Amino acid sequence: QVQLVESGGGLVQPGGSLSLSCASSGIIFSIYNMDWYRQAPGKQREFVASISSDGTTNAVYSVKGRFTISRDNAKNMVYLHMKSLKPEDTAVYYCHATYRSSSIYDYWGQGTQVTVSS
C-alpha cells in the first residue's frame, strides 16, 4: 500500500519560514519524481516545485528564491523549505509522486495546511 504523508504545516507570520516533509512508503522512492503542489481556497491545485529521481529541481516562478525542494532517498523523504512566506502562499500543500515506464504510477498525499497570516 502506497502512502505519502505530509507534515510540518501550520500558522506562520508573513516573512517567516516553514519546512514541510513528506514521508513515503510502499514505493521504490529513489526512482520516483517528487513534487509539491498547493491548493488555495477557491482555486485550482497548482504546481509548486519538483525534484526528479536524479535530483534535478524546478519551481514555479512565484516561489523561486524562496522555496527549496530536496529529497533524502535513504529516508524516503521529500522536503519543501519555505522562507519569506507571503499571505498568498496560504494553501493546502500536497506531496505527489510519479513514475513513468510502460505505465504511469501517480500518488498523492492527503495534504498539510499552511497559513500565512499576522
C-alpha positions in Angstrom: 0.0 0.0 0.0 1.4 3.3 -1.1 1.4 6.2 1.4 2.6 9.7 1.2 2.2 11.6 4.5 2.9 15.3 4.7 3.7 17.1 7.9 5.1 20.4 9.0 2.2 22.7 8.1 0.9 25.4 10.4 0.4 29.1 11.0 3.3 31.4 10.3 3.6 35.2 10.1 4.4 36.9 6.8 8.1 36.8 6.2 8.5 33.7 8.3 9.8 30.3 7.4 8.3 26.8 7.4 9.5 23.4 6.3 7.3 20.7 5.1 8.1 17.0 5.0 6.6 14.1 3.1 7.3 10.5 4.2 6.7 7.9 1.6 6.2 4.1 1.9 5.2 1.4 -0.4 7.2 2.7 -3.4 10.7 2.5 -4.6 11.2 6.1 -3.6 14.5 6.7 -5.4 13.1 6.1 -8.9 10.1 8.5 -8.4 9.9 12.1 -9.4 8.6 14.0 -6.4 6.5 17.2 -6.5 4.8 19.6 -4.2 1.5 21.2 -5.2 -0.7 23.5 -3.4 -4.4 24.5 -3.5 -5.7 27.7 -2.1 -9.4 28.1 -1.2 -11.5 28.5 -4.3 -8.5 27.9 -6.6 -7.2 25.1 -8.6 -4.4 23.0 -7.4 -1.1 24.3 -8.7 2.4 23.1 -9.2 4.9 24.5 -6.7 8.2 22.6 -7.1 9.6 19.3 -8.3 12.7 17.2 -7.8 13.4 14.4 -10.2 14.9 11.0 -9.4 18.3 12.3 -10.5 18.0 15.4 -8.3 17.1 18.0 -10.9 14.8 20.7 -9.4 12.3 23.0 -10.7 9.9 25.5 -9.2 7.1 27.9 -10.2 8.3 31.4 -10.7 6.3 32.8 -7.8 8.4 30.8 -5.3 11.8 30.7 -6.9 14.4 32.1 -4.5 12.0 31.5 -1.5 11.2 27.8 -1.6 13.7 24.9 -1.9 12.8 21.3 -2.6 15.1 18.5 -1.5 15.0 14.7 -1.1 16.6 12.1 1.0 16.4 8.8 -0.8 17.8 6.9 2.2 14.9 8.1 4.4 12.3 8.0 1.6 11.6 11.7 2.3 11.0 14.8 0.3 11.1 18.3 1.8 9.9 21.8 1.0 11.8 24.5 2.8 9.9 27.8 2.6 11.1 31.2 3.6 9.9 34.8 3.1 6.4 33.5 3.2 3.6 35.6 1.9 -0.2 35.6 2.6 -0.7 34.3 -0.9 1.3 31.2 -0.1 -1.6 30.1 2.2 -2.9 26.8 0.9 -3.1 23.1 1.4 0.3 21.7 0.3 0.3 18.2 -1.3 3.1 15.8 -1.9 3.0 14.0 -5.2 5.0 11.0 -6.6 5.2 9.9 -10.2 7.0 7.3 -12.1 6.6 6.6 -15.8 7.5 3.4 -17.6 5.2 1.4 -19.7 2.6 2.5 -17.2 2.1 5.7 -15.1 2.3 5.4 -11.4 0.9 8.5 -9.7 0.2 9.0 -6.0 -0.9 11.9 -3.8 -0.7 12.7 -0.1 -3.6 14.0 2.0 -2.2 17.5 2.3 -1.0 19.8 5.0 -2.3 23.3 5.7 0.0 26.3 5.5 -1.5 29.6 6.7 0.5 32.8 6.4 -1.1 35.5 8.4 -0.4 38.1 11.0 
